[in-house]
Each structure stands twice: as C-alpha cells, then as structure tokens.
Amino acid sequence: MFEAIKLLVGVVSLIMVYRTITGNCNKYLAFAICAIWLRYFLSAFHTVTYPSLVAGFSINALGSIGVAGLGLLLIPTAVFTLKKLLPFYAFFIAIAVSGFVNMQIPGTINVLVKWCYFLVLAGALFLSIRSQGQNETFKRLLVAFIMPVTLQVLSIILGEAKATEADGSTSYIGGYNHEAAFSMIIVSFIFVLGLVNRNSISFRTTLFTLAVVLLVLVNYRTAILTILPIAAIFYFTLIEQRLKPSQKAPVLTIVTMVLAIVFFVLSLSMQERFADVGLLVGNLDLIFKAPMYFSDAEQDIMSARVYIWSQYINAFTNADLLHQIFGFGPDSWKYKFDLYAHNTYVSYVYEYGYLGFFTFIGLLILILSSAMKMSDKPLSKIIAFSIAGFLIMNLATMPLWNIEGLIFFALALGVVFADPKKKVVASKVKVPNHKSKELSI
C-alpha cells in the first residue's frame, strides 16, 4: 500500500516541479531542481532502483551519471575554471592517482562520477544565485523536497516505521532505504529553509520547526548533532531581527538560556542514543587500539563504530610505504571489510593515503575560510556553522559517500562560491535571459 502512496506523491510532486521550472526560473536552477528531485524520487523506490540493471549499474547510478553528464554540457566551461575549485581538482587528482596505483579503475570511476555530480550541482546553484539571488533560488528549490518530506509525514501518520540497523529503535524515513541517507535529505531541507528570507514564504518558522522534529524522528544521532548549530542560529537570528537595540542584550540572554534548557531536555530524552558519545570522548585511545584487543563491550561502543574505525586504522598503519602514501584505492574497502568505515576521514586515509587525506583536509580548511570571509556576515555565520556541523557529522558516518550528502555539500558551497553580496567584477560568463548579469570568475 505504501508503495502506491509513494507513486502518487511522486506524481504530484513532479507536477509541482514542472510548474516551478516553467515559471520565472533560470535554466541552471531548473537543472538543480530536477536533479535533486530525480534523486529523491528514484531513492524512494529503492527495491527497484538499487539493484544492478545494466553493466553492473543500478537505475540510481545511471540517473547520477546522466545528471553529471548533462550538467557538464549545460554549465559554461568558464565556471569550471573558478580559482575556488582548484583545491577540489587537487583532491580529484589524488583520488585518480590512488586508483591508478592500485588499479582500482571501477571504484575510481564510481567515486569521481559522484564528485562530478557535486561539481555540476554546485556550479548550477552558483550561476542561479548570481542570476536570481539567494532568496529566489532557495525558495524555488524547496519544491524538490516535497516528496520525501510528505512521505515522512505520511509514514508517521500511517505507522510506516523502520527499525534502525544499530539498536532496533524506531525510525520514520518515509519508506526510504536507510536513515543515514534520508537524514541528509531532511538536513538539506532544513538548510534551504534557513536560507529563505523571513517574509518570502508562509509559515517559514513553523516549517523549520516541523523539519527539525522530522529529523529527530529519523532517529539518526549524527544528523541531529549536525543540525544543532543551524537550528540555534535560526531561532537566535529570528528573535534578534524583531528586537530593538536596547532590548537585545536581556532578551537574547534569556533566549540563549531557553535554547540551552531545550538542548538539555532533548539530551536527557535521547540519552541512551548519545551515551556512547560521552564514553568515546573519555576514551579516545580506543580508536588506535588494535581490533584484536577489543572486549565485547568495547566492540559495541557507538554501534560498533569505534571497533570498525580501529580495523581500518590498524590495516593502514601496518601497510607498506606505497599504500600509506597513496592508500589502497577508491572503494577498496569493499574487498577487505564487511562494512564501510562510518567515518569519512578514516575511510579517506585508508583509501587515498596520506596524499589524498591531507589534500582533503586542506580543501576543508579553505572551504571554512571562504565561508567565514563571505561579504554578508550573518549569512557567513550560518554557512560556516552549517559546514562545520556537516564536517563533524563526517566523524561518525559518511555523508560524502552518498549522493544525498553531496547534495547538501553542493547547496552550502554553491552559496560560498556565489557570495551573494560580493561586488561582481569583470566576467566571461553571462547568464542567458537575465540582462547585464555577469559573474566574477
């Protein structure tokens, strides 16, 4: 029955997407909306779209390849010459070198296609923001989230729940396959809502609050930790905008206390889910402990994550110099371990070695630095905290391994690249159908 509901909601959302992109919508934003909607639509029918179909590729994979290919044709070449993208290219080269050294060709292609998907989506958002502005871009982008958000609400109403793989607790994920990927959809929805101006859509605050509640009901603790700084900034800014200068100090002090109390109450209500986090913080040496020395109790910490990390780290530290420099290759974990690393940084040092790992860390430093230097200081604060929360999330899961996580990353970096209030200078790229709109490169 729920599969039929999925199809119905999918059709309705498609009609809404069509009406949006045929309105006052530039072609780059239309591409971004369609790309995101298509991913969420295909992922909803995972029993059909996940299994291999042609030459080892699933329908989902073919959809991602198609979006990446179309994006390369649609986005002007000059966008890909942005200096801000050079650190990404360095990282992509490190991935390719690791794949070549280890002859992990299929894995290399798979990983680079995912990053290509990210690149074209971020480029499309960059062009759209420069063309129609941040508010119009993200207001229209909300239509892409109608299907997954509606399905989650319906799954709650109809009791369509999923037991999490870790501890069997209940997750409401709208009939999608896994709470990790679905949580990134809701995180992206919350992020987009936060970037829409206060008076642009009706019930914005109510929708934002509902989205936060929906994320809690996904029951994926790493995503909940990621969204805390975004939610705190949203509510803090919302109240600050309505106060007179003389009222700000006392009222915002009270608001800060209230937010702290809410966070404390939520922590108590979910203490069983977060208890292992505190245990890990007090025993960080466990990460570097050889897996053979883990007790049964230690193997269960953070749903076995710490034990999994130790397996990867132990295999890497005991490898020869060549593999320590270049890693074992993209997606090479599949041939040695039963589970992925559940930690982006651990996975990258194992797969890409010191070369790829430090290139990636340098990339992240530059991204955060760019976010903090944005011309719009309130926006800069939101973006910087959002990216920081996302990077912290990568310590306990691997959102960058999923297209859903790369979509969030593209949303955030599209804003960073565009820097909406930055004065635009000479350009080689012009956006069609929008007079005198030039883009600084």
matplotlib code that plots the C-alpha trace (Angstrom):
import matplotlib.pyplot as plt

x = [0.0, 2.7, 4.4, 1.3, 1.3, 4.9, 3.9, 1.0, 3.1, 5.8, 3.5, 2.0, 5.5, 6.5, 3.6, 4.7, 8.3, 7.1, 5.1, 8.1, 10.7, 8.4, 7.8, 10.3, 13.2, 16.6, 17.8, 20.5, 18.1, 15.7, 18.5, 19.3, 15.7, 15.2, 18.5, 17.6, 14.0, 15.1, 17.5, 14.9, 12.2, 14.5, 15.7, 12.1, 11.7, 15.0, 13.7, 13.7, 16.4, 19.2, 19.9, 22.2, 20.5, 22.9, 26.6, 26.6, 25.0, 21.7, 18.9, 20.1, 23.6, 22.6, 20.5, 23.5, 25.7, 23.1, 22.8, 26.6, 26.9, 24.0, 25.5, 28.9, 27.1, 24.9, 27.3, 29.5, 33.2, 34.3, 32.6, 34.9, 37.9, 37.0, 40.1, 38.0, 37.7, 41.4, 41.6, 38.8, 40.7, 43.8, 41.7, 40.2, 43.8, 44.8, 41.8, 42.7, 46.4, 45.4, 43.1, 45.8, 48.5, 46.1, 44.4, 41.0, 39.5, 35.8, 36.0, 37.8, 35.2, 32.4, 33.8, 34.7, 31.2, 29.8, 32.1, 31.3, 27.6, 28.5, 30.5, 27.8, 25.1, 27.3, 28.0, 24.3, 23.5, 26.4, 25.0, 21.4, 22.3, 24.3, 21.4, 18.3, 19.7, 19.9, 16.4, 14.6, 17.0, 16.3, 12.7, 12.1, 14.4, 12.1, 9.8, 12.4, 11.9, 8.1, 8.1, 10.5, 9.1, 5.5, 6.3, 7.9, 4.9, 2.6, 4.9, 4.4, 0.6, 0.3, 2.8, 5.2, 8.4, 11.7, 13.9, 17.4, 20.1, 22.1, 19.8, 16.3, 14.9, 12.2, 13.0, 10.4, 12.0, 9.1, 9.7, 13.3, 16.1, 18.3, 18.2, 21.7, 20.9, 17.3, 18.6, 20.7, 17.6, 15.9, 19.2, 19.2, 15.6, 16.3, 19.3, 17.4, 14.5, 17.1, 18.4, 15.0, 14.1, 11.6, 8.7, 9.2, 7.1, 4.2, 4.7, 8.5, 9.2, 6.6, 8.0, 11.5, 10.4, 8.5, 11.6, 13.7, 11.1, 11.1, 14.9, 14.6, 12.1, 14.6, 16.4, 19.9, 22.0, 24.9, 22.5, 20.8, 24.2, 24.9, 21.7, 22.0, 24.2, 21.9, 18.8, 20.3, 21.4, 18.0, 16.0, 18.5, 18.5, 14.7, 14.3, 17.2, 15.6, 12.5, 14.2, 15.1, 18.8, 18.0, 16.1, 18.7, 21.1, 18.5, 16.1, 18.9, 20.4, 17.0, 16.7, 20.2, 19.2, 16.0, 17.9, 20.4, 17.5, 15.8, 19.1, 19.5, 15.9, 16.5, 19.8, 18.0, 15.2, 17.7, 20.5, 20.6, 21.3, 24.0, 25.6, 28.3, 29.4, 30.4, 32.1, 34.1, 35.2, 36.5, 38.4, 39.8, 42.7, 40.3, 40.4, 44.0, 43.7, 44.3, 40.9, 42.0, 42.3, 38.7, 36.5, 32.9, 31.7, 34.2, 33.1, 29.6, 30.5, 28.7, 27.0, 30.4, 31.8, 34.9, 35.7, 35.2, 37.5, 40.2, 40.1, 40.7, 43.4, 45.2, 45.2, 46.6, 49.3, 50.5, 50.6, 53.8, 55.0, 53.4, 50.0, 50.5, 51.3, 48.6, 46.2, 44.5, 42.3, 38.8, 36.1, 38.9, 37.3, 34.7, 37.4, 38.6, 35.9, 32.3, 31.2, 32.2, 34.2, 31.4, 33.9, 34.9, 38.3, 39.2, 37.9, 39.8, 43.2, 42.7, 41.5, 43.6, 46.6, 48.4, 48.4, 44.6, 43.8, 45.9, 44.7, 41.1, 41.9, 43.5, 40.4, 38.1, 40.3, 40.0, 36.2, 35.7, 38.0, 36.0, 32.7, 34.0, 35.1, 31.8, 30.6, 27.3, 28.3, 25.1, 24.9, 28.6, 27.9, 25.1, 27.1, 30.3, 28.4, 26.4, 29.6, 31.3, 28.4, 28.5, 32.2, 31.7, 29.0, 31.6, 33.4, 30.7, 29.2, 30.0, 27.5, 30.0, 29.7, 26.1, 24.7, 22.3, 25.2, 26.9, 23.7, 23.9, 27.6, 26.7, 23.9, 26.3, 29.3, 27.0, 26.4, 30.0, 31.1, 28.5, 29.0, 25.6, 26.6, 30.0, 30.6, 30.6, 33.5, 34.5, 33.3, 33.5, 30.2, 26.8, 23.5, 21.0, 17.7, 18.9, 20.1, 23.6, 24.1, 27.8, 29.7, 33.1, 35.5]
y = [0.0, 2.5, 1.9, 3.1, 6.2, 6.8, 6.7, 9.1, 11.6, 11.3, 12.2, 15.2, 16.4, 16.1, 18.3, 20.9, 20.7, 21.2, 24.3, 25.7, 25.3, 26.6, 29.8, 32.6, 30.1, 30.3, 27.1, 26.5, 26.5, 24.3, 21.8, 21.8, 21.3, 18.5, 16.8, 16.9, 15.8, 12.9, 11.6, 11.7, 10.2, 7.2, 6.6, 6.3, 3.2, 1.5, -2.0, -1.3, 1.4, 0.0, -3.5, -3.7, -3.3, -2.6, -3.4, -3.5, -0.1, 0.4, 2.8, 5.1, 5.1, 5.6, 8.6, 10.1, 9.5, 11.2, 14.2, 14.6, 14.3, 16.7, 19.2, 19.2, 20.1, 22.7, 24.6, 27.1, 25.9, 29.2, 28.1, 25.1, 27.5, 29.2, 29.5, 28.3, 24.9, 24.3, 22.6, 20.2, 19.4, 18.6, 16.2, 14.6, 14.1, 12.4, 10.1, 9.3, 8.6, 6.3, 4.4, 4.1, 3.0, 0.3, -0.4, 0.2, 1.5, 0.8, 2.3, 5.3, 5.9, 5.5, 8.0, 10.6, 10.4, 11.2, 14.2, 15.3, 15.2, 17.5, 19.8, 20.4, 20.9, 23.4, 25.2, 25.4, 26.8, 29.3, 30.6, 30.7, 32.7, 35.1, 35.4, 35.5, 35.9, 33.6, 34.0, 33.3, 30.3, 28.6, 29.5, 27.7, 24.9, 23.9, 22.1, 19.4, 18.3, 18.0, 14.2, 13.0, 15.4, 14.4, 10.7, 11.0, 12.8, 10.1, 7.3, 8.8, 9.1, 5.6, 4.0, 3.0, 2.7, 1.1, -0.5, 1.0, -1.4, -0.5, -1.0, -1.7, 1.6, 3.2, 5.4, 7.2, 7.6, 7.7, 4.2, 5.1, 2.6, 3.9, 6.5, 7.8, 8.9, 10.0, 12.1, 14.1, 14.9, 16.4, 18.2, 19.8, 20.7, 22.5, 24.2, 25.5, 26.7, 28.6, 30.5, 31.7, 35.2, 35.5, 37.0, 35.0, 32.0, 31.5, 29.7, 29.6, 29.3, 26.6, 24.6, 24.9, 23.7, 20.8, 19.9, 19.7, 17.5, 15.3, 15.0, 13.8, 11.2, 9.9, 8.9, 9.2, 10.8, 12.1, 14.1, 15.5, 16.8, 18.3, 20.4, 21.8, 24.8, 25.6, 25.4, 27.5, 30.2, 30.2, 30.8, 33.2, 35.3, 35.1, 36.7, 39.2, 40.6, 41.5, 43.4, 47.0, 47.6, 48.3, 45.0, 42.7, 42.1, 41.0, 39.2, 37.3, 36.2, 34.7, 33.1, 31.5, 30.1, 28.7, 27.1, 25.5, 24.1, 22.7, 21.1, 19.6, 18.2, 16.6, 15.2, 13.5, 12.2, 10.6, 9.8, 6.1, 7.1, 9.6, 7.9, 6.3, 9.7, 10.7, 7.3, 7.7, 11.3, 9.9, 7.0, 8.4, 6.0, 3.2, 4.5, 3.5, 0.2, -2.9, -4.6, -7.9, -6.4, -5.0, -6.6, -7.5, -4.3, -2.1, -3.5, -2.3, 1.4, 3.8, 0.9, -0.8, 2.3, 2.6, -1.1, -0.5, 2.5, 0.5, -2.1, 0.4, 2.3, -0.9, -2.1, 1.3, 1.6, -1.9, -1.3, -0.8, 2.7, 2.8, 2.1, 4.6, 7.4, 6.6, 4.4, 1.2, 2.9, 4.2, 1.8, -0.7, -1.3, -3.5, -6.1, -6.3, -5.2, -6.1, -2.6, 0.9, 2.9, 5.0, 7.9, 9.9, 10.8, 7.2, 6.0, 8.6, 7.9, 4.2, 4.6, 7.6, 7.5, 10.5, 12.2, 12.2, 12.7, 15.8, 17.2, 16.7, 18.4, 21.3, 21.6, 21.7, 24.4, 26.5, 26.0, 27.0, 30.0, 31.1, 30.7, 32.9, 35.6, 36.0, 39.6, 39.0, 38.4, 37.0, 34.6, 33.8, 32.8, 30.5, 28.9, 28.4, 26.8, 24.6, 23.4, 22.9, 20.8, 18.7, 18.1, 17.0, 14.6, 13.0, 11.9, 9.2, 8.5, 9.1, 11.5, 12.3, 8.7, 9.2, 11.5, 12.9, 14.1, 15.6, 17.4, 19.2, 19.9, 21.4, 23.5, 25.0, 25.5, 27.0, 29.9, 30.1, 30.3, 32.9, 35.0, 36.8, 40.3, 40.3, 43.1, 41.4, 42.4, 41.6, 38.3, 35.8, 34.1, 35.6, 34.1, 33.9, 35.7, 38.0, 41.4, 42.5, 39.7, 39.0, 36.6, 37.1, 34.3]
z = [0.0, 0.9, -2.4, -4.2, -1.9, -2.9, -6.6, -6.1, -4.1, -6.7, -9.5, -7.6, -6.7, -10.4, -11.4, -8.8, -10.1, -13.7, -12.7, -10.8, -13.5, -16.3, -14.3, -13.7, -13.3, -14.9, -16.7, -14.1, -11.2, -13.3, -13.7, -10.0, -9.0, -11.5, -10.5, -6.7, -7.3, -9.5, -6.9, -4.2, -6.4, -7.5, -4.0, -2.7, -4.9, -3.7, -4.2, -7.9, -8.3, -6.1, -7.7, -10.7, -14.0, -16.9, -16.9, -13.1, -12.8, -11.0, -12.1, -9.3, -10.6, -14.2, -13.0, -11.3, -14.4, -16.5, -14.3, -14.1, -17.9, -18.6, -16.1, -17.9, -21.1, -19.5, -17.2, -19.0, -19.2, -17.5, -14.3, -14.0, -14.2, -11.0, -8.8, -5.8, -7.5, -7.7, -4.3, -5.5, -8.6, -6.5, -4.4, -7.5, -8.9, -5.6, -6.0, -9.6, -8.7, -5.8, -8.2, -10.9, -8.4, -7.1, -10.4, -8.8, -12.0, -11.4, -7.9, -9.2, -11.9, -9.3, -6.9, -9.5, -11.0, -7.6, -7.2, -10.8, -9.7, -6.8, -9.1, -11.6, -9.0, -7.1, -10.4, -11.3, -7.9, -8.2, -11.5, -10.3, -7.1, -9.2, -11.7, -9.5, -6.0, -3.0, -1.8, -5.1, -5.7, -2.5, -2.3, -5.6, -4.6, -1.8, -4.3, -4.8, -1.1, -1.3, -2.0, 0.8, 3.4, 2.6, 2.6, 6.0, 7.4, 5.9, 7.3, 10.8, 10.4, 9.0, 11.3, 8.5, 10.6, 10.2, 12.9, 12.8, 12.0, 15.1, 18.0, 16.6, 17.7, 15.5, 12.6, 10.4, 6.9, 4.6, 3.1, 2.0, 2.4, 5.1, 7.8, 7.0, 3.5, 4.4, 7.3, 4.8, 2.8, 5.9, 6.9, 3.4, 3.7, 7.0, 5.5, 2.5, 4.7, 6.8, 3.8, 2.6, 3.8, 6.6, 4.6, 1.4, 2.3, 4.6, 7.9, 7.5, 11.2, 11.6, 8.6, 10.0, 13.4, 11.8, 9.8, 13.0, 14.6, 11.5, 11.7, 15.3, 14.2, 11.6, 14.7, 13.3, 16.0, 13.8, 11.7, 14.8, 16.1, 12.7, 12.7, 16.2, 15.2, 12.2, 14.4, 17.2, 14.7, 13.0, 16.2, 17.6, 14.4, 14.2, 17.6, 17.1, 14.0, 15.9, 18.8, 19.3, 20.0, 23.7, 24.1, 22.5, 25.5, 28.1, 25.7, 23.8, 27.2, 28.1, 24.6, 25.0, 28.4, 26.9, 24.0, 26.4, 28.5, 25.4, 24.3, 27.8, 27.8, 24.4, 25.6, 28.5, 26.4, 24.0, 26.5, 25.5, 21.9, 22.9, 25.9, 23.8, 22.5, 26.0, 26.6, 23.4, 24.3, 27.6, 25.9, 22.7, 22.8, 21.8, 18.2, 17.9, 19.8, 17.7, 17.0, 18.3, 21.8, 21.9, 24.6, 23.7, 25.5, 23.7, 20.3, 20.9, 21.6, 19.2, 17.4, 16.8, 15.0, 17.2, 16.5, 12.8, 12.8, 14.6, 11.9, 9.1, 11.1, 12.0, 8.4, 7.2, 9.8, 9.1, 5.4, 3.3, 2.5, -1.0, 0.4, 3.2, 0.7, -1.9, 0.0, -1.2, -3.8, -4.1, -2.8, -1.9, 1.5, -0.2, -0.8, 2.8, 5.2, 5.5, 6.5, 5.3, 7.7, 9.2, 9.3, 6.2, 7.5, 8.4, 5.1, 3.1, 4.8, 4.1, 0.5, -0.6, 1.8, 3.2, -0.2, -0.5, 3.1, 3.6, 0.3, 1.5, 4.9, 3.1, 0.9, 4.0, 5.7, 2.5, 2.4, 6.0, 5.5, 2.4, 4.3, 7.2, 4.7, 2.9, 2.4, 4.2, 7.8, 9.1, 6.1, 6.6, 10.2, 9.1, 6.3, 8.3, 11.2, 8.8, 7.1, 10.4, 11.7, 8.5, 8.9, 12.4, 11.2, 9.0, 12.1, 12.7, 9.3, 5.6, 4.0, 1.3, 0.2, -0.6, -3.3, -0.7, 1.4, -1.7, -2.5, 0.9, 0.3, -3.1, -1.6, 1.0, -1.3, -4.1, -1.7, -0.7, -4.3, -5.2, -2.1, -2.9, -1.6, -3.1, -5.6, -9.1, -11.3, -14.9, -16.2, -19.0, -18.1, -18.8, -17.7, -20.6, -20.3, -17.5, -18.7, -17.7, -15.2, -15.1, -13.0, -11.4, -12.1]

ax = plt.figure().add_subplot(projection="3d")
ax.plot(x, y, z, "-o")
ax.set_aspect("equal")
plt.show()
